[in-house]
């Protein structure tokens, strides 16, 4: 598909900007909010998952996805682009396992995913991905959790806590006040829900948000029943 | 000898486990069929603080595979900012060998390692196309491997300390190579412990 174009569609403007990437970031910032918080013993990812119609059967489509035993992803931006990145990330994680017989450390997988995203800003005939990813994982060698953000440009940032998507500025301000290094995973889940609530229109239920947690045991998405319990605790 | 590629150059290596220590040893002969060219050709290479690999077989492949593995391990350490673990090194090696499944390298390998924190010991062997083994007590490769296996099984005891391990490894190797014309001309023994690595050169029968 991209072999037909030998030239990149992402080119520099006179001011030194790559406008296509700026536009991709606009797509991200218009997407539904996602939050990631790193606790002392794990990471939580949370996102709004509003369906556009009552007819949607939204228990079968997921935004929070696992990549391998110890890593998970969530996004803000374009769903289909995200789907592709999830598939690529899963394959990259398995390729690593095949060569090294070890679970991929979060830092390594993030580098590889970011390289994929960067490729699409320089290769011929393609456009950048319209998503920013929040990647969480547990590093068994260093025995600690990690949270990273990956942008359409291919830059990646390690975070203690962050918000992406709509109203991310408010989200980050909220997190700056609420975050502490001593946060345990349970508290982090509460804080994540409260952060989402800041920009949430309407009633938050277990069907219109998704939460994933990653700790030493691995990554998993919370069931709607578990989400309901957390929501009840917040009241 | 004849036209058997794996015995063209000769050579042998042995690895044995002890209690929180491992030993790996090899001979030093480099020959071309029945001619001995050099007596300083060691077949053991270090890839991390406590990870060693021995390659036996065609000399050119001993050199090339050890270097190509080093290439990969160097990049690994730069990318991951951490040292290699024995299991990871072993899998990288078998992966490298299997990449050439249908035009293989002619080396059999031994991988040994130690976890300096837990004292856990690792001894693995591989054929020339990357068949993996379990973590074993004793492994040998090379033209005299059968002779050394027999002696190794005789001298091996579980949970040996580093001195006993050195003796067992050395005796098995030195006496085994005496039965093989393509191996010998001296030996090198590495004993790897949690806090130190001891290298000893042995002078056996110089023939």
Boltz contact constraints between the chains, C-beta under 6 A:
constraints:
  - contact:
      token1: [A, 99]
      token2: [B, 95]
      max_distance: 6.0
  - contact:
      token1: [A, 100]
      token2: [B, 88]
      max_distance: 6.0
  - contact:
      token1: [A, 100]
      token2: [B, 91]
      max_distance: 6.0
  - contact:
      token1: [A, 101]
      token2: [B, 87]
      max_distance: 6.0
  - contact:
      token1: [A, 101]
      token2: [B, 91]
      max_distance: 6.0
  - contact:
      token1: [A, 102]
      token2: [B, 88]
      max_distance: 6.0
